[in-house]
Amino acid sequence: MRCSIAEIAGEFPETRIAFVLAEGLALASVRPAGLDTAIGAAEARCRERYGGRELASIPEIQDWRSAY
């Protein structure tokens, strides 16, 4: 599969895009210890940073919306 952003790349000169292709991965049958705590901490940081704000007012989301 080929994908190109050539048509819009000039409008977002500071954007960097990368990807990783990983093969042969498998999900663990049980969650690693501490994963729920890490997820909860990440959720709390997001709520603290973005809580009560409209999505459209978040600069990073505005950038992506203008890209699309």
C-alpha positions as CSV (number, residue, x, y, z in Angstrom):
1,M,0.0,0.0,0.0
2,R,1.3,3.4,-0.9
3,C,0.2,6.6,0.8
4,S,1.2,10.2,-0.1
5,I,0.7,13.5,1.7
6,A,2.6,15.4,-1.0
7,E,-0.4,17.6,-1.7
8,I,-0.6,19.0,1.8
9,A,2.9,18.6,3.1
10,G,3.9,22.2,2.2
11,E,1.1,23.6,4.4
12,F,2.5,21.9,7.5
13,P,6.3,22.3,7.2
14,E,7.0,21.4,10.8
15,T,5.1,18.2,10.8
16,R,7.1,15.0,11.1
17,I,5.5,11.6,10.3
18,A,7.0,8.3,11.1
19,F,5.7,4.7,11.5
20,V,6.9,1.4,12.8
21,L,6.0,-1.9,11.2
22,A,5.9,-4.6,13.8
23,E,5.2,-8.2,13.0
24,G,4.8,-11.3,15.0
25,L,3.4,-9.5,18.1
26,A,0.9,-11.2,20.4
27,L,-1.3,-9.8,23.2
28,A,-0.5,-11.1,26.6
29,S,-3.3,-13.1,28.2
30,V,-3.1,-11.0,31.4
31,R,-2.2,-7.3,31.9
32,P,1.2,-6.5,33.2
33,A,1.3,-5.3,36.8
34,G,1.0,-1.5,37.0
35,L,-0.6,-1.0,33.6
36,D,-4.0,0.0,35.1
37,T,-2.1,2.5,37.3
38,A,-0.2,3.9,34.3
39,I,-3.4,4.2,32.2
40,G,-5.2,6.0,35.1
41,A,-2.3,8.4,35.5
42,A,-2.4,9.3,31.8
43,E,-6.1,9.8,31.9
44,A,-5.7,12.1,34.9
45,R,-3.1,14.2,33.1
46,C,-5.4,14.6,30.1
47,R,-8.3,15.6,32.3
48,E,-6.1,18.1,34.1
49,R,-4.8,19.6,30.9
50,Y,-8.0,19.5,28.8
51,G,-10.8,19.1,31.2
52,G,-13.8,21.4,30.5
53,R,-12.4,22.6,27.2
54,E,-14.1,22.2,23.9
55,L,-12.1,20.0,21.5
56,A,-12.1,22.8,18.9
57,S,-10.2,25.1,21.3
58,I,-7.2,22.7,21.7
59,P,-4.4,23.9,19.4
60,E,-3.2,20.4,18.4
61,I,-6.7,19.4,17.4
62,Q,-7.2,22.7,15.5
63,D,-4.0,21.8,13.5
64,W,-5.3,18.3,12.6
65,R,-8.7,19.6,11.7
66,S,-7.2,22.1,9.3
67,A,-5.1,19.3,7.8
68,Y,-8.2,17.4,7.0
